[in-house]
């Protein structure tokens, strides 16, 4: 493994680690739809349904 391959692999591992850590923290806080701009005020999520589409809110 040369140095460039090592650096590229390290960067990818770091990005993957940070993404997993972000998802874990958001789920621990109770966020239902991670990344959804309506996650805090989602009526579907608050009623126990899944938040699969918000096209009506656009």
N, C-alpha and C positions, 0 to 999 in steps of 0.2 A: 504494500500500500504506500503510494507516494504522499508527499505532504499535501498537495492540492486535494486529493481524495479524502484524506484525513480531515482537513478543514471543512470540506463540503459535508461530510458525514456528521461532524460535530455540530455544524449549524443546523442541519435537519433534525438531529436528535434534540437540540435545544428548542427548536420551534415546536416539535411534537410535545415535549415536556411542558412548555408554557401553555399550549392549547389544552392539554389534559388537565393541568392545574386550574386553568380558568373555568373549564366546564365543571370540575369537581367543586370549586368554591361557589359557583352560581347555583348548582344543585343543592349544596349544603344550606344556602340562604333561602331556598325554597322557590327560586325562579322556575316557572314552568316552561316557558318558551325562551330559551337562551338565544340572545341575538335579536329577538323580536322587539320592535319599538313599542309595541302595545302590551308587553309582558306584565307590566305592573297594573294595568287597568283592563285586562282581558276578561270579559264577561264569561266567555266559554270556559276559561281555565278556572275561574272562581266558582263556577257551577259544577266542576268536575269533568267537563268534556275536554277533548284535545283541541289544541289551537292549531289547526291545520291550514286555515286560510283567513285572511283579513281583507279580501278584495272588496268587500262591501264598505270598509272603512276608508278607502282611498279617495 
